[in-house]
Amino acid sequence: MTGTRHDRTDRDLQPWVAQTYEGLAALLADGPADIWDAPTLCEGWQVRHVVAHVTMPVHLTPEQFGAELAAAGGDFTRLSDTVAARDAALPTTDLENALRSPALHAWQPPGGGAAGALSHAVIHSLDVALPMDGPPVAPTEAVTAVLDHLSAAEGAFFGIDLTGLRLEAADADWSWGDGEPIRADTGELVALLSGRSLADGRHLRRR
């Protein structure tokens, strides 16, 4: 049994990207000065590293990205770590402004389309918001859209094994799969499907 799914187009999804990044910028602007140094669900990354990562399309042209990727030997994870460590040192006002950039709001990952852009925005915004015990900064429909996207791939995007599991949202009419129930709020389910561990230690097994 699954929850209601919607046939969403890029025109439906892309505006939620902007709303998610604007929500994250507002969270940081309203937070204490040390919020930028707070831990996140991304292991070893503080808030400033996560923001530096998601705003990479603002700070790098396609040509610069290609050069960075070549310097990293084609390893995107290595590139991400390098750029995040470097750009995390930028003034926080610059990072906040980058979150509000129309260029970021319109960006789509190569081959990923609006669904990929929204997943990137929502997942990393949750990396910041969940450790603060706050609600998702993304619109509710955006979070469930990402749940649809991740569950439709049956965990393949992050190497998660969903065999024998049923995912149930505690805060929305959404579910997926059959088997042992995993019940959590929608934002927490997105984090679990993205290979993150929750504050209570829950995580999903890898393939």
JOURHU-V585951 format. One line per field, one symbol per residue. ss: DSSP state (A for helix, B for strand, O for the rest). Layout:
BEGIN
ss=???
END
This chain:
BEGIN
ss=OOOOOOOOOAAAAAAAAAAAAAAAAAAAAAOOAAAAAOBOOOOOOBAAAAAAAAOAAAAOOAAAAAAAAAAOOOOAAAAAAAAAAAAOOOOAAAAAAAAOOAAAAAOOBOOOAAAAAAAAAAAAAAAAAAAAOOOOOOOAAAAAAAAAAAAAOOOAAAOBOOOOBBBBBOOOOOBBBOOBBBBBOAAAAAAAAOOOOOOOOOOOOBO
END
